[in-house]
């Protein structure tokens, strides 16, 4: 059963199951906020990794990448994604 919403709830479970099915995946994860999803994704990175982010991203995400990630050795580059060639220019060997 569902005891505590943070560890699972029926609505979220249905959405995760549907998304996994749509993407031919075994699992999918959903989060209650974008920053929650961002924090989970950053948790997959290691010191020395590099990420690329659009320069018009939500302010909380910008601060998370600029401050928190920097403290743990993850480098973030913010680019204007209106010009897609900026993406190729920003890629480094350690970009994840």
Backbone as CSV, one residue per row, in Angstrom:
resi,resn,N_x,N_y,N_z,CA_x,CA_y,CA_z,C_x,C_y,C_z
1,UNK,0.785,-1.177,0.000,0.000,0.000,0.000,0.848,1.271,0.000
2,UNK,0.172,2.359,-0.079,0.799,3.672,-0.080,0.658,4.280,1.307
3,UNK,1.775,4.417,1.996,1.764,4.918,3.360,2.190,6.380,3.414
4,UNK,3.222,6.718,2.652,3.803,8.057,2.724,4.006,8.564,1.308
5,UNK,3.423,9.687,0.976,3.385,10.176,-0.400,4.755,10.360,-1.034
6,UNK,5.757,10.723,-0.243,7.085,10.953,-0.818,7.698,9.665,-1.372
7,UNK,7.323,8.522,-0.811,7.877,7.254,-1.294,6.976,6.591,-2.324
8,UNK,5.861,7.188,-2.628,4.982,6.656,-3.657,3.538,7.033,-3.394
9,UNK,2.808,7.258,-4.474,1.370,7.481,-4.351,0.702,6.968,-5.618
10,UNK,-0.586,6.651,-5.554,-1.245,6.014,-6.694,-1.190,6.838,-7.979
11,UNK,-1.384,8.134,-7.878,-1.375,8.985,-9.072,-0.005,8.976,-9.734
12,UNK,1.026,9.122,-8.941,2.389,9.126,-9.484,2.743,7.767,-10.074
13,UNK,2.330,6.702,-9.425,2.624,5.361,-9.926,1.982,5.133,-11.289
14,UNK,0.745,5.575,-11.464,0.069,5.434,-12.758,0.814,6.224,-13.830
15,UNK,1.203,7.455,-13.520,1.936,8.277,-14.489,3.271,7.633,-14.852
16,UNK,4.011,7.154,-13.862,5.300,6.508,-14.134,5.124,5.274,-15.013
17,UNK,4.096,4.491,-14.738,3.827,3.292,-15.537,3.482,3.668,-16.976
18,UNK,2.649,4.682,-17.140,2.273,5.135,-18.494,3.475,5.680,-19.262
19,UNK,4.287,6.499,-18.613,5.466,7.062,-19.286,6.452,5.968,-19.684
20,UNK,6.670,5.010,-18.810,7.577,3.906,-19.140,7.048,3.139,-20.342
21,UNK,5.760,2.893,-20.373,5.156,2.173,-21.493,5.278,2.962,-22.798
22,UNK,5.005,4.255,-22.746,5.102,5.096,-23.943,6.517,5.130,-24.517
23,UNK,7.508,5.035,-23.641,8.911,5.114,-24.063,9.554,3.738,-24.208
24,UNK,8.741,2.688,-24.151,9.248,1.308,-24.202,10.325,1.076,-23.155
25,UNK,10.131,1.644,-21.990,11.086,1.491,-20.893,10.534,0.588,-19.815
26,UNK,11.417,0.143,-18.969,11.004,-0.695,-17.844,10.470,0.170,-16.705
27,UNK,11.098,1.328,-16.496,10.724,2.223,-15.404,10.720,3.669,-15.890
28,UNK,10.033,4.504,-15.153,10.086,5.954,-15.329,9.957,6.564,-13.939
29,UNK,10.515,7.727,-13.774,10.413,8.444,-12.505,9.829,9.821,-12.752
30,UNK,8.937,10.240,-11.876,8.408,11.600,-11.936,8.635,12.260,-10.582
31,UNK,8.713,13.566,-10.595,9.003,14.340,-9.396,7.961,15.426,-9.233
32,UNK,7.803,15.903,-8.018,6.792,16.925,-7.742,7.231,18.316,-8.181
33,UNK,8.510,18.475,-8.515,8.991,19.778,-8.979,10.150,19.586,-9.949
34,UNK,10.360,20.589,-10.760,11.481,20.544,-11.694,12.817,20.515,-10.987
35,UNK,12.931,21.258,-9.891,14.192,21.274,-9.155,14.445,19.931,-8.475
36,UNK,13.382,19.245,-8.089,13.534,17.896,-7.551,14.105,16.956,-8.598
37,UNK,13.598,17.057,-9.819,14.114,16.238,-10.915,15.555,16.619,-11.246
38,UNK,15.842,17.912,-11.235,17.203,18.385,-11.506,18.181,17.854,-10.471
39,UNK,17.808,17.920,-9.209,18.668,17.438,-8.132,18.924,15.941,-8.277
40,UNK,17.893,15.190,-8.647,18.066,13.748,-8.847,19.019,13.472,-10.008
41,UNK,18.877,14.215,-11.099,19.759,14.019,-12.254,21.202,14.370,-11.908
42,UNK,21.409,15.450,-11.174,22.761,15.848,-10.766,23.379,14.770,-9.883
43,UNK,22.558,14.067,-9.132,23.049,12.988,-8.286,23.707,11.862,-9.063
44,UNK,23.465,11.799,-10.362,24.092,10.786,-11.217,25.460,11.223,-11.720
45,UNK,25.813,12.484,-11.478,27.082,13.033,-11.952,28.165,12.895,-10.893
46,UNK,29.400,13.106,-11.323,30.551,13.021,-10.419,31.410,14.263,-10.562
47,UNK,32.253,14.492,-9.565,33.217,15.590,-9.643,34.017,15.443,-10.929
48,UNK,34.211,16.556,-11.621,34.940,16.548,-12.884,34.034,16.473,-14.101
49,UNK,32.743,16.193,-13.900,31.800,16.155,-15.018,31.410,17.574,-15.423
50,UNK,30.894,17.688,-16.635,30.477,18.974,-17.199,29.058,18.833,-17.728
51,UNK,28.247,19.847,-17.498,26.892,19.870,-18.035,26.668,21.163,-18.811
52,UNK,25.726,21.099,-19.731,25.342,22.257,-20.535,23.889,22.568,-20.223
53,UNK,23.595,23.842,-20.070,22.241,24.263,-19.722,21.885,25.518,-20.510
54,UNK,20.637,25.635,-20.886,20.175,26.854,-21.533,20.317,28.047,-20.609
55,UNK,20.675,29.191,-21.167,20.923,30.373,-20.330,19.647,31.035,-19.820
56,UNK,18.496,30.585,-20.282,17.229,31.162,-19.821,16.468,30.207,-18.898
57,UNK,17.196,29.311,-18.253,16.599,28.317,-17.367,16.041,28.979,-16.104
58,UNK,15.142,28.300,-15.436,14.559,28.753,-14.168,15.675,29.160,-13.206
59,UNK,15.468,30.260,-12.494,16.496,30.813,-11.609,17.008,29.843,-10.562
60,UNK,16.120,29.020,-9.999,16.548,28.043,-9.001,17.482,27.004,-9.591
61,UNK,17.210,26.605,-10.823,18.079,25.643,-11.503,19.423,26.281,-11.805
62,UNK,19.401,27.525,-12.258,20.646,28.245,-12.526,21.503,28.317,-11.267
63,UNK,20.890,28.701,-10.152,21.643,28.782,-8.890,22.155,27.415,-8.454
64,UNK,21.344,26.378,-8.658,21.776,25.029,-8.279,23.021,24.628,-9.075
65,UNK,22.983,24.853,-10.380,24.133,24.506,-11.219,25.330,25.403,-10.922
66,UNK,25.086,26.697,-10.737,26.183,27.650,-10.533,26.832,27.535,-9.164
67,UNK,26.063,27.204,-8.164,26.584,27.196,-6.799,26.794,25.787,-6.255
68,UNK,25.708,25.040,-6.127,25.803,23.702,-5.512,26.685,22.761,-6.326
69,UNK,26.480,22.731,-7.632,27.277,21.830,-8.473,28.749,22.229,-8.453
70,UNK,28.991,23.517,-8.488,30.376,24.005,-8.460,31.083,23.530,-7.196
71,UNK,30.383,23.544,-6.064,30.972,23.120,-4.790,31.382,21.650,-4.795
72,UNK,30.714,20.830,-5.606,31.054,19.402,-5.650,31.846,19.035,-6.909
73,UNK,32.339,20.063,-7.602,33.245,19.830,-8.721,32.592,19.534,-10.051
74,UNK,31.331,19.899,-10.205,30.637,19.725,-11.481,30.560,21.090,-12.155
75,UNK,31.053,21.162,-13.385,31.131,22.414,-14.129,29.892,22.576,-15.005
76,UNK,29.296,23.743,-14.991,28.124,24.030,-15.820,28.436,25.166,-16.783
77,UNK,28.033,24.988,-18.029,28.145,26.023,-19.046,26.735,26.409,-19.463
78,UNK,26.433,27.692,-19.423,25.123,28.195,-19.816,25.234,28.798,-21.211
79,UNK,24.357,28.359,-22.107,24.431,28.819,-23.495,23.053,29.251,-24.003
80,UNK,23.078,30.059,-25.053,21.868,30.461,-25.758,21.498,29.324,-26.707
81,UNK,20.421,28.610,-26.393,20.026,27.466,-27.210,19.166,27.851,-28.407
82,UNK,18.900,29.157,-28.575,18.199,29.588,-29.778,19.079,29.284,-30.986
83,UNK,20.380,29.438,-30.814,21.353,29.094,-31.853,21.922,27.713,-31.520
84,UNK,21.415,26.679,-32.166,21.810,25.317,-31.814,23.288,25.027,-32.026
85,UNK,23.959,25.790,-32.886,25.394,25.560,-33.069,26.166,25.875,-31.790
86,UNK,25.571,26.652,-30.878,26.212,26.904,-29.581,26.362,25.616,-28.778
87,UNK,25.454,24.682,-28.996,25.514,23.414,-28.275,26.768,22.640,-28.654
88,UNK,27.030,22.505,-29.922,28.242,21.791,-30.363,29.510,22.457,-29.850
89,UNK,29.508,23.780,-29.825,30.689,24.511,-29.349,30.930,24.301,-27.856
90,UNK,29.869,24.051,-27.090,29.987,23.942,-25.633,30.365,22.537,-25.159
91,UNK,30.247,21.556,-26.028,30.530,20.170,-25.627,32.017,19.988,-25.369
92,UNK,32.312,19.369,-24.228,33.687,19.060,-23.823,33.815,17.542,-23.681
93,UNK,35.025,17.032,-23.592,35.186,15.581,-23.413,34.484,15.038,-22.162
94,UNK,34.324,15.865,-21.139,33.702,15.408,-19.896,32.226,15.802,-19.775
95,UNK,31.627,16.249,-20.894,30.216,16.629,-20.879,29.357,15.382,-20.768
96,UNK,28.420,15.459,-19.876,27.484,14.345,-19.695,26.173,14.744,-20.272
